[in-house]
Amino acid sequence: MANRLFQGIIHQMTDAVDRTLGVIDETGTVIACSELVKIGETRQEARDEMSYSSSVLCVGGYTYRSIGSGAKWEYAVFVEGEDKMADKLASILSISLSNIKNLYDEKYDRNSFIKNIILDNILPSDIYIKSKELHFDTDEPRVVFLIKFLNKTEVLPFDAVQNIFPDKNKDYVINVGEHDIVLVKELGAGSDNKKIEKLAKSIADTLNAEFFAKVTIGIGTVAENIKDLARSYKEAQVALEVGKVFDTEKNIISYENLGIGRLIYQLPTTLCEMFLQEVFKDGSLDNLDRETLLTIQCFFENNLNVSETSRKLFVHRNTLVYRLEKIRKLTGLDLREFDHAITFKVALMVKRYLSTKPVKY
């Protein structure tokens, strides 16, 4: 596409400039030129010099300037001559083609299209029109991974993820923040939630091994249609937010596995406060010491099994029963009864949620 775009501009400028004009790509091949016979030639010397020199270069009777301002050049313009006029023409041509290419990429680049979808910057009715223009398969199942980088690395987060997923026609890497990268991954047949989580773990492990990057990854549900990518992205955001409150030890959090944490996260804080006041009268939850809270946690982790919990805590069974009885007297809830245990578990989660979002008076 860039070849045809550049050739069209060069062709229009041929009558206005009485010099040979053209563009080379990063391999040194002439991809557009006012003299059509030169298209396909290789400017090896110019390519080698451009790799080490600044953005402007005079070699072989031509003046070269890279297109754009990035450290790594993809294209460079050339103008016949090595004089000041050639430098001025090369500068004008470079700026013009750079701006035109940026506008073209913004309009037709698939990554920009996907970014506009997930950020709700495009009308639903326009999604299918744009999909046809880009020859984009709208019904291919995809999933959104939101990758949050927790530490600084030598490589930019975008480049690190792009390095793992170089296929830009199937997988889309999008920058949505200084430390947040979205990966829209096309799924193969038979991809269930376990396989998706396994892929997320593989991404986290690779980023850590190759770039020493610590990340957490939120996973949305599968988007069967392109318009559902916005929903999947929002779910990945919620997964990270809820995980930050209830699953602090995990670095892979799937929206499908949030459970009751997702429900609590969506409740108003005032309603949560009322619930705690009803369940724990006289602030009895605050009266529980650290040892008691650890006992409760272990009891829940072992499915309310007294024998197994006492073994894990290295205490006598009667000691655990005594602690449970003490909890019942303080809170009015007997954790050995299933209904009471559920109430207590939810209350602890609500308390943790409120600690991250205190009620404002």
Beta strands, then each sheet from edge to edge (+ up, - down):
strand 1: 21-25
strand 2: 30-33
strand 3: 56-59
strand 4: 62-66
strand 5: 75-80
strand 6: 142-149
strand 7: 172-175
strand 8: 180-186
strand 9: 215-219
strand 10: 252-254
sheet 1: 2+ 1- 5+ 4- 3+
sheet 2: 7+ 8- 6+ 9- 10-
end
